[in-house]
Amino acid sequence: MVTISCASTSSQYVEPQLPPAQLAVIKSISVKEGYRRVSISAIDGRELDAVDGVIRLAPGPHYLKLFVSSSGLTILLGEVELRFDAQSQHAYEIGGTTEYAVARVWITDAETKRVIARGTYKIATTGGH
């Protein structure tokens, strides 16, 4: 008799189990210009459930998948991957806009207000008015 089992690996992001002094934090959702919002959908290739508040990260290089939505609904306007190097005890904020069929997102160091990563995504348009 042969038994076959499949080990399931989690594709969900799990916050690191490190002392708080060793971690960085990133604000997961930033609302800009009315109902437009920028959300993190994945960290380092692992999906992230919608979270309001902060997400803890180990120091070091990370890549985030961000998307811009409209009207408070999850209507995907643009999705962008950003890479950045998280530093211990630093806080980061995400932001973004959509203009002229281009989604723009960025990560800002909350203390210095310096943009440390930015990216763009050309939104597919269907023509019309």
SETORSE-808288 format. One record per atom (N, C-alpha, C): residue in three letters; x negated, y, z negated. Coordinates in steps of 0.02 Angstrom, whole numbers, plus 32768, in hexadecimal, padded with zeros to 4 digits. Atoms other than C-alpha are relative to their C-alpha. Last residue first. Layout:
BEGIN
ALAXYZ ...
REM end
This chain:
BEGIN
HIS80057FBA8012 HIS82CA8B85847D HIS7FD580097FC3 GLY7FC37FDC8014 GLY82B88ADC84CF GLY7FF080477FED GLY7FED7FCD7FD0 GLY821C8A7384CE GLY803E80257FE9 THR7FD7801F7FCC THR820E89D1846D THR801680338034 THR7FC37FDA7FF2 THR817F8A0783FE THR80257FE0803A ALA7FE180107FC0 ALA80FA899C83AF ALA804080288008 ILE7FBF80208007 ILE80A789F5831E ILE801D7FF48045 LYS7FD27FE67FCE LYS7FEF8A1B8335 LYS80407FD87FFD TYR7FE080357FDA TYR7F9889EF8292 TYR803080208030 THR7FC67FEE7FD9 THR7F1F8A5D8233 THR801A7FC28025 GLY7FF580267FC3 GLY7E9E8A4981AA GLY803F80178023 ARG7FC67FEB7FDA ARG7E4F8A9F8116 ARG80067FD5803F ALA7FF2802B7FC6 ALA7DD78A75808B ALA803D801B8023 ILE8037802F7FF9 ILE7D818AD57FFE ILE800A7FCE8039 VAL7FE780387FD8 VAL7DEB8B737FFE VAL7FC57FD1800D ARG8023800B7FC1 ARG7DA68BE07F72 ARG801E7FC48023 LYS7FD27FED7FCA LYS7E1F8C197EE9 LYS7FE07FF98046 THR80237FCF7FD6 THR7D8C8C087E6F THR802B801D8037 GLU80247FCF8028 GLU7DF18BB57DE5 GLU7FE18037802B ALA7FD27FD68027 ALA7E778B5A7E4A ALA7FDC80377FD8 ASP801780088045 ASP7DFC8B177ECC ASP802880317FD6 THR80217FC88020 THR7E678B1F7F69 THR7FE97FEC7FBA ILE800B80108047 ILE7E9A8A927FDE ILE7FD7803A7FE3 TRP80407FF2801F TRP7EE18AC08088 TRP80007FE97FB8 VAL800380108047 VAL7F6B8A9A8103 VAL7FBA800F7FE6 ARG80417FF1801E ARG7F9B8ADF81AE ARG80047FF07FB5 ALA7FFF80058049 ALA80298A978215 ALA7FB9800D7FE8 VAL803C80198020 VAL802A8AD782C9 VAL800A7FFF7FB4 ALA800680487FF5 ALA80C68AED8336 ALA7FBE7FE37FE5 TYR800D800C7FBA TYR80B58BAC8337 TYR7FEF7FB6800F GLU7FF77FC77FD4 GLU80A88BB8827A GLU7FF07FEB8047 THR7FF680147FBA THR80B78B3881F1 THR800D803F8028 THR7FCE7FDC7FDA THR806F8B5C8146 THR800A7FDD8043 GLY7FFA80097FB9 GLY80088B0880C0 GLY8037802B801E GLY7FD27FCF7FE3 GLY7FCD8AFC800E GLY80057FF4804B ILE7FF780067FB8 ILE7F758A827F9C ILE803180358017 GLU7FBB7FF57FEA GLU7F2F8AAA7EF1 GLU80047FF7804B TYR7FF77FED7FBA TYR7E928A6C7E9C TYR804A8008800F ALA7FBB80077FEB ALA7E5B8A5F7DE7 ALA8006801B8047 HIS7FE77FCC7FD2 HIS7DA88A3F7DB6 HIS80487FF2800F GLN7FE27FC88024 GLN7D7389DE7D19 GLN8014803A802E SER7FE5800A8044 SER7D0689667D7D SER801880427FE3 GLN80307FF78036 GLN7CEC89997E33 GLN80227FF57FBD ALA7FE47FEC8040 ALA7D5189587EC6 ALA7FC980037FCB ASP8028801D8036 ASP7CF989547F6F ASP801A801A7FBE PHE801F7FD1802E PHE7D7189747FFF PHE7FDC7FDA7FC9 ARG8034801E802B ARG7DBB89208098 ARG7FE280377FD4 LEU80367FD48017 LEU7E5E895880E6 LEU7FD07FD97FD4 GLU802E801F8030 GLU7ED888F2814E GLU7FC980327FEF VAL80467FF07FF9 VAL7F698951819D VAL7FD77FDA7FCD GLU802680278030 GLU801F892881BC GLU7FB68009800E GLY8046800C7FEE GLY809689A08210 GLY7FDD7FDA7FC9 LEU80127FCF7FCD LEU814E89CA8212 LEU7FB97FF48017 LEU80477FFB7FF1 LEU8191893281B7 LEU7FF580338037 ILE80027FFC7FB8 ILE824089518177 ILE7FB7800D8012 THR803D801F7FE7 THR8240891880C3 THR80047FFC804C LEU7FF580457FEB LEU82C28995808D LEU7FBE7FE38019 GLY7FFC8029803C GLY82A58A358029 GLY800D7FB78010 SER7FBD7FFF801D SER82D08A9980C5 SER80087FD47FC3 SER7FD87FC47FFC SER822B8A6E811B SER80437FF57FDD SER7FBA800D7FF4 SER819D89F38107 SER802780417FFB VAL7FD97FC4800B VAL80E18A018118 VAL80487FEF8010 PHE7FCF7FEF7FCD PHE807B89648107 PHE8027803D7FEA LEU7FCF7FCE8013 LEU7FD8893C80B0 LEU803480088036 LYS7FD37FF87FC8 LYS7F6888A380BC LYS8038802D7FE7 LEU7FB97FFB800D LEU7EDC88B68040 LEU802580048041 TYR7FDA7FE37FC9 TYR7E288880804F TYR804A7FFA7FEF HIS7FBD801A7FF7 HIS7DB5886D7FBC HIS801C801A8041 PRO7FDC7FF27FC2 PRO7CFD88867F96 PRO80447FDD8003 GLY801D801C7FC4 GLY7CC288877EE2 GLY802B800E803D PRO802C7FD37FDA PRO7D0A88A17E35 PRO7FE47FDC803D ALA804580098015 ALA7D98882D7E04 ALA7FD580328027 LEU802F801E7FD1 LEU7E4288777E27 LEU7FBD7FF57FDF ARG804580048017 ARG7ED888A17DBA ARG7FD67FD98032 ILE801A80437FF4 ILE7F7B88D77E0A ILE7FB780017FEA VAL804680097FED VAL7FD8896F7DCD VAL7FF07FB6800A GLY80307FFB8037 GLY808C89A87DC6 GLY7FBA7FF88018 ASP80077FBA8012 ASP811989737E39 ASP7FD080027FC4 VAL800D7FF08046 VAL80FF88C77E82 VAL7FFD804C7FF9 ALA7FF97FB8800B ALA813F887C7F24 ALA7FFA800E7FB6 ASP7FBA7FEC8007 ASP80FF87CA7F28 ASP8002804B7FF4 LEU7FF07FDE803F LEU804C87BA7F61 LEU804A80108001 GLU7FC47FD78001 GLU800C87437FE4 GLU800E801C7FBB ARG7FCC801F802A ARG7F5987057FDC ARG803B80307FFB GLY7FDE80367FDC GLY7EE48733806B GLY80367FDD7FD8 ASP803080357FEF ASP7E6F87997FFD ASP80217FC38020 ILE80437FEF8019 ILE7F0287FD7FB9 ILE7FD37FC4800F ALA80308036800D ALA7FA887F58015 ALA7FBE801D7FE7 SER7FDF80407FF4 SER804A8859802E SER7FD07FC57FF4 ILE803380337FF6 ILE801188FC7FDF ILE80257FBE800B SER80028038802F SER8098897F7FF5 SER7FC67FD18012 VAL8037802A7FEB VAL80A48A2C8042 VAL7FF97FCA7FCC ARG802C801C8033 ARG81478A898032 ARG7FCB7FD4801F ARG803880277FE4 ARG81B38AFE8097 ARG7FD67FE47FC7 TYR7FF780488009 TYR82538B31803F TYR7FC87FD6801C GLY7FBC801B8003 GLY822A8BE78024 GLY80017FB57FF5 GLU7FD07FDF7FD5 GLU817E8C1C805D GLU80457FDE8000 LYS80137FC27FDF LYS810A8BA18008 LYS8039801A802A VAL7FCB7FE57FD7 VAL812E8B177F8B VAL7FE98044801B SER80027FB88001 SER80978AB87F4C SER8035801B802F ILE7FD07FDF7FD4 ILE809F8A027F20 ILE7FFC804B7FF6 SER7FE980297FC9 SER801B898D7EDB SER803080228030 LYS7FB77FF58002 LYS7FB68A017E6F LYS801D7FE1803E ILE7FE77FDC7FC6 ILE7F0989B37E6E ILE804B80077FF9 VAL7FB780037FF6 VAL7EA9897D7DD5 VAL80128028803E ALA7FE77FC47FDE ALA7DF289517DBD ALA804B7FF88005 LEU7FD17FFF7FC9 LEU7DBA88CE7D3F LEU800A8045801F GLN802180177FC3 GLN7D2188B37CD2 GLN802B8007803E ALA80377FD37FF1 ALA7D5D891B7C3D ALA7FDB7FEC8041 PRO7FEA7FC27FDE PRO7E0288BC7C42 PRO7FC8802F8014 PRO7FF17FCB8030 PRO7DA988177C16 PRO801480408025 LEU803D7FE08019 LEU7DB6879B7CA5 LEU801480347FCC GLN7FFF80058048 GLN7E4087217CD8 GLN7FBD80197FE4 PRO803980218020 PRO7E5287597D8C PRO800680017FB4 GLU802F7FD1801E GLU7F0087857DCE GLU7FC97FDB7FDB VAL800080098049 VAL7F4E86FC7E37 VAL7FCC80317FE4 TYR80377FDF8023 TYR7F7D87217EEC TYR80087FF57FB5 GLN7FEE7FC48025 GLN7FF586A17F35 GLN7FC3801D7FDD SER80127FC97FD4 SER7FBE86247FB9 SER801480437FE1 SER7FD87FC38006 SER7FB8859A7F3A SER7FE880348031 THR80277FC9801C THR7F6C84F77F71 THR802B803F8002 SER7FEA7FBE7FEA SER7FDC84607F83 SER7FD480357FE0 ALA800B7FCF8035 ALA7F8883B97F74 ALA80138044801C CYS80197FC07FE9 CYS7FD683407FED CYS7FF9802F7FC5 SER7FE67FC68024 SER7FEB828D7FBB SER7FDF803E801B ILE801B7FC17FE7 ILE7FDD81F08021 ILE801F80387FD8 THR7FDC7FC6801A THR7FF381487FD1 THR7FDD803E801A VAL80267FC27FFA VAL7FBF80AC8030 VAL802C80397FE6 MET7FD67FC68000 MET800080008000 MET7FD3803E8000 
REM end
